[in-house]
Amino acid sequence: MNLSALDWCVIVAYLGGILALGLWVSRGVTNSKKFFVGDRAFGKAIMIAQALGTGTHSDQAVGVAGAAYTGGFSGIWYQWLWIFTTPFYWILAPVFRRLRLVTTADFFQIRYGRCYAVMYTLFCLYLLALWQGIAIKGTSETVSAITGLPEWSISVTVAAIFTIYGVAGGLVAAAVTDFVQGIFIVLLSFLVIPFALPRVGGFAGLHHALSPSYFRVFGGAGGELSAFNVVILVLSGLVGIVAQPHMMAVASTGKTEWNCRIGWTYGNFVKRLCTIGWTLTGVLAAVLIPGLAFSQREQAFGMVVRLVLPAGLIGLMTASLMATVMATCSSFMVDAAALFTENIYRPLIAPNKNDRHYLGVGRAASVLITIAGFVCAATMPSVVAATVHSISILPFIGVTFWIGIIWPRANRYGAWISTVASAIVFFAVKDHGVSNAWASLASLLIGFIGIIAGSYLGAPEDPARMRRVFGYLQVPVGDEHLLPEAESE
Amino acid sequence: MNNTHEDQNGQASLLRDLLKLRSTFAFRRYRVDVIGFIVAWLFVLAFIAFYWFLSKWT
């Protein structure tokens, strides 16, 4: 056991405080709309925190610090790839909000029919369980390395806490606790630096101790990402981001359209700022604990924490690491519950029940998805492999979302052809030993060709329904009296 | 083209109208999208510039 009594006090106070806050804000959650989308009443600060908390987990910090340990400043691109997709969130946020829907599957249902929506829902339930598993496993490994506690005890503790407040308060509890946990995520990112930098003699000492290649921002010591890889990853990320099941909550639950834009875009810019802290931590670790093998580089973050932080702050860092997983998993849990309840249970299993019934089902589904996340965590061979896998498969569906919001002619035949063909091409090409980047490019091209060809070959969707969808996309929430004019355009 | 409420407030969606922008584009119609998108790209450039200067800092 590596923790002092002071560290334990900090951790217990943090976990107890988050649980109490989550339960306190849950008091007013009495209907399914509030549970799943928080009544769309969140302010800018909560929206920023929600985007930061949901999108940030400790394995990202550990991965970037590890890449910077071997690759120097250029290691930042493992996460900063997404900096080029961030401006697009500004113009995507109103699209999600104007749809006025609870889940992204609702969009696929009105756009491409129930079968496609059910396929998307099942795909997302798998994805959210996998992502919960990635977050729980990644954080438990790091916290275990710092504290000496067994991984299973960390996993069970954090899962029990976020499940209790998430089941009680749904998205309201997840978003409000994200606000506090967002502060801890920023702390996690920069806490090591003021203690480690003096030990190496400041920035001058860093330059003296490491080779110049460590300080190249582009193509530095690691050289692991080629320009082609970067372009394809950015393109895949942009196409796939809209298919991520939690984006409907992150992008559309603000009180105003402006809050949604600010929250999604600038919450992610806060994450980009935190990424600089993760990279500096990795570069400092390269000086303070040299000699780690490439395969051990992701231990650098935990080792430098133990080396430089005093008693009390190690507890604060441990609490911050736990904050990342609780913020992420509580949101994923509610998103999965919304998908199951609204897109599987309500339409296919038990229609026409009262709202209290669906709220209960949502709460039960929350517990089940966390258990599924545990199964994923226990069975996945590697966090990195699982992350790459999940990023690679998102564009199969992202293509149909993008085309669905810009091209009224797109129909369900095109959507199915696009998704099935791009998945087949991706896995077939990968099976022949082709790199992930080339497989993604081939898959994207087939996806776009498939939806265009299929949409021209198959019958169009109901024109009145399409006019309604595109009318909604034109009119902000609150201006519904303008819908007839927008639908006629 | 109708002169809708969204035109007057600059809140029309660039994405929704992407395929017909050649005929519909007017700055006043897409003002919120265009300005916010440009500002966000300026943030991207500022982040990269700051990070580059940090890497050279001694």
Boltz contact constraints between the chains, C-beta under 6 A:
constraints:
  - contact:
      token1: [A, 73]
      token2: [B, 55]
      max_distance: 6.0
  - contact:
      token1: [A, 83]
      token2: [B, 44]
      max_distance: 6.0
  - contact:
      token1: [A, 87]
      token2: [B, 37]
      max_distance: 6.0
  - contact:
      token1: [A, 87]
      token2: [B, 40]
      max_distance: 6.0
  - contact:
      token1: [A, 87]
      token2: [B, 41]
      max_distance: 6.0
  - contact:
      token1: [A, 90]
      token2: [B, 36]
      max_distance: 6.0
  - contact:
      token1: [A, 90]
      token2: [B, 37]
      max_distance: 6.0
  - contact:
      token1: [A, 90]
      token2: [B, 40]
      max_distance: 6.0
  - contact:
      token1: [A, 91]
      token2: [B, 14]
      max_distance: 6.0
  - contact:
      token1: [A, 91]
      token2: [B, 15]
      max_distance: 6.0
  - contact:
      token1: [A, 91]
      token2: [B, 33]
      max_distance: 6.0
  - contact:
      token1: [A, 91]
      token2: [B, 37]
      max_distance: 6.0
  - contact:
      token1: [A, 94]
      token2: [B, 13]
      max_distance: 6.0
  - contact:
      token1: [A, 95]
      token2: [B, 15]
      max_distance: 6.0
  - contact:
      token1: [A, 203]
      token2: [B, 57]
      max_distance: 6.0
  - contact:
      token1: [A, 203]
      token2: [B, 58]
      max_distance: 6.0
  - contact:
      token1: [A, 204]
      token2: [B, 58]
      max_distance: 6.0
  - contact:
      token1: [A, 207]
      token2: [B, 58]
      max_distance: 6.0
  - contact:
      token1: [A, 215]
      token2: [B, 55]
      max_distance: 6.0
  - contact:
      token1: [A, 217]
      token2: [B, 52]
      max_distance: 6.0
  - contact:
      token1: [A, 217]
      token2: [B, 55]
      max_distance: 6.0
  - contact:
      token1: [A, 265]
      token2: [B, 40]
      max_distance: 6.0
  - contact:
      token1: [A, 269]
      token2: [B, 43]
      max_distance: 6.0
  - contact:
      token1: [A, 272]
      token2: [B, 47]
      max_distance: 6.0
  - contact:
      token1: [A, 405]
      token2: [B, 15]
      max_distance: 6.0
  - contact:
      token1: [A, 406]
      token2: [B, 18]
      max_distance: 6.0
  - contact:
      token1: [A, 406]
      token2: [B, 19]
      max_distance: 6.0
  - contact:
      token1: [A, 473]
      token2: [B, 13]
      max_distance: 6.0
  - contact:
      token1: [A, 473]
      token2: [B, 16]
      max_distance: 6.0
  - contact:
      token1: [A, 476]
      token2: [B, 11]
      max_distance: 6.0
  - contact:
      token1: [A, 482]
      token2: [B, 5]
      max_distance: 6.0
  - contact:
      token1: [A, 485]
      token2: [B, 4]
      max_distance: 6.0
  - contact:
      token1: [A, 489]
      token2: [B, 2]
      max_distance: 6.0
